[in-house]
Amino acid sequence: MRPDIEKTLLNKIQDLTQLKTQVATWQREGKKVVFTNGVFDLLHIGHITYMAKAAELGDKLIIGLNADSSVKRIKGESRPVNDQNNRAALLAAMYFVDAITVFEEDTPLNLITALLPDILVKGADYAIENIVGGKEVIANGGEVKTIEFVEGYSSTAIIEKIRKQIA
């Protein structure tokens, strides 16, 4: 990989301390910061469309990425298929993703309350009042929005399809 590409990708993957500083800088510059989170295990068109739509809501898009330990607790011992370093690198390669941070907890509440983005985004399968961190973002003057999913796509469905083909 070209060194400049590798450096650009790695610079997008930040720990919480680095990201808090970055978010504060962006917000001081008048940039609207958007946050979403997920596992993003086997990337598919549903993920890409969702993140692209989230990015269009503001100036900077941050992805909170569930750590491998968190994914195992939520999705089961056979997940994730791709480890957190690979998942973070794939997300970093997307031009519309500005920063990625990995979190160990089952929900991104601590991450959201530390960053206080201007816009918090989740899939439309969530009711806005039930979105983790939503109350905190709204109390800070931010917004909570949902985005419709592209029907028929999920990492779980892809994994099941592969299992059936090799069985």
LOVEX-203212 format. One record per residue (C-alpha): z, y, x negated. Coordinates in steps of 0.02 Angstrom, whole numbers, plus 50000, padded with zeros to 5 digits. Layout:
<sites>
ZYX
...
</sites>
This chain:
<sites>
500005000050000
499615017549938
501225025949877
500975041249988
500815030450144
502325020050098
503365035650066
502835043250233
503305027550327
504965025450240
505415043750267
505285041150455
506625027450450
508285036650438
510125032950455
511145042650582
511765055650456
510005059650398
509355060050575
510725071650639
510225084150505
508375082050548
508665084350735
509705099950704
508295107150598
506975103050729
508005110750868
508345126550765
506455127850743
506265127350933
505555109650935
505895099151089
506635082451033
506285066851136
507285050851118
506975033251180
507595016451125
507204998051132
506954981651044
505064983351017
504974965550952
503154960550978
502214976850998
500944977151138
499934989951236
501394992551355
502494998251211
501145009351136
500745017651302
502585020251341
502965028251173
501395039051176
501875045651348
503645048951287
502955058551137
501925069551252
503525075851334
504075085551180
503725089951000
504645076150906
504925057950958
506405047950896
506535029350924
508245021050927
507905003150874
509094989050918
509704980250760
509394961550744
511214957750788
511084968250946
509454959850996
510234942550977
511684947451091
510514954851222
509004943051214
509724927051143
509794918050976
507914915550964
507594934250959
507044945050879
505444937050819
505194951350694
506694957650597
507274975650611
506444981050448
504744974950506
504974982350680
505484999150607
503994999350488
502784995750631
503525009950733
503455021550582
501605018050565
501265026250734
500725044350712
501665050050868
503345042950811
504295055550704
505895045950664
506675028850688
508495024350672
509275007150692
510865004950794
512024989850798
512814992250969
512124984651129
511755001951199
511235018051111
512645028451188
513455033051021
511755037250948
511255048151096
512905057551098
512765060550911
510965066950921
510955075351093
509065075551113
508225087951229
507415074051328
508015056251351
506685043951409
506765026251479
505625015051579
505445018051766
506355001651798
507945011951766
508685023851893
508985040451806
510835040551854
511045023451768
510215027851602
511445026251459
511765043251381
510945052451525
512525061351583
512865067251406
511095073751380
511105082851548
512835090351512
512095097351351
510665105751445
509395091951417
508335081551535
508185063051576
506485056151623
505715039351662
503985032651622
503045019351719
502665003351624
500944995951601
501014980851715
500854963351644
501484966251467
503124960851389
503674953151226
504544939351323
502914935051414
501974934551248
503274922851174
503184911451327
501284911051318
501354905851134
502654892351172
501564885051309
500044884751196
500934875351057
501884863451172
</sites>
